[in-house]
Amino acid sequence: MDANLKVTCRVCGRTGVFPTRDIVAYFRARSWNSAWTAAGERFRCDGIGAEGCGARGAHLSLVPIARAPAMEPPRPTARDLRAEADRRR
């Protein structure tokens, strides 16, 4: 799947983005129901210090994985073209 899982707290709006494969593996290892409607209830808003509100249940959404743009191959220089022409003679 080419998307990450965005988890948003329903109370305070704090968000976190996780790799989808890792979350699916975590749910399967614990034999939890990974259905889209039930999975949100497994999350708790928890943070370092006073960041999280402690509320259970979250809104889940998918966000696309940012991919680097495809690079084009380098174009031959005039010197390369001349060398190729000389080679073919």
C-alpha positions in Angstrom: 0.0 0.0 0.0 1.4 3.4 -1.0 0.0 5.4 1.9 0.7 6.2 5.5 -1.9 6.1 8.3 -2.7 9.4 9.8 -4.2 9.2 13.3 -6.0 12.2 14.7 -7.3 12.6 18.2 -11.0 13.3 18.2 -10.7 15.5 21.3 -7.6 17.7 21.0 -6.8 17.2 17.3 -3.2 16.0 17.8 -2.0 14.0 14.9 0.6 11.3 14.1 1.6 9.6 10.9 2.6 6.0 10.9 3.7 3.5 8.2 0.6 1.5 7.3 2.6 -1.8 7.1 3.9 -1.4 10.7 0.4 -0.7 12.1 -1.1 -3.7 10.2 1.7 -5.9 11.5 1.2 -4.6 15.1 -2.6 -5.3 14.9 -2.1 -8.8 13.5 0.6 -9.7 16.1 -2.0 -9.0 18.8 -4.9 -10.6 16.9 -6.8 -7.3 17.0 -9.6 -6.5 14.7 -8.0 -4.4 11.9 -11.3 -3.3 10.3 -11.2 0.4 9.4 -14.2 1.1 11.7 -12.8 -0.7 14.7 -9.1 0.1 14.5 -9.5 3.7 15.6 -10.7 2.7 19.0 -7.3 1.0 19.7 -5.5 4.4 19.7 -5.0 6.6 22.7 -3.8 10.2 22.6 -0.5 10.0 24.5 2.5 12.2 24.3 5.7 13.2 26.1 4.9 15.3 29.1 1.6 17.2 28.7 1.3 16.8 24.9 -1.4 14.2 24.8 -4.9 14.5 26.3 -5.3 10.8 27.1 -8.5 10.4 25.1 -9.3 7.0 23.5 -10.5 6.6 20.0 -9.1 8.4 17.0 -10.0 9.4 13.4 -8.0 7.4 10.8 -7.2 8.6 7.4 -4.7 7.7 4.7 -2.1 10.1 3.4 0.0 9.5 0.3 3.7 8.7 0.8 5.8 11.5 -0.6 8.0 10.2 -3.4 11.0 11.8 -5.0 10.4 12.9 -8.6 11.9 10.5 -11.2 15.2 11.8 -12.5 15.8 11.8 -16.3 19.0 10.2 -17.5 21.8 12.6 -18.3 21.9 13.9 -21.8 24.9 13.4 -23.9 27.3 16.3 -24.4 28.6 17.5 -27.7 31.9 15.8 -26.9 30.0 12.5 -26.3 28.1 12.8 -29.6 31.3 13.5 -31.5 33.0 10.5 -29.9 30.1 8.3 -30.8 30.1 9.6 -34.4 33.9 8.9 -34.7 33.4 5.4 -33.2 30.8 4.5 -35.8 33.0 5.6 -38.8 
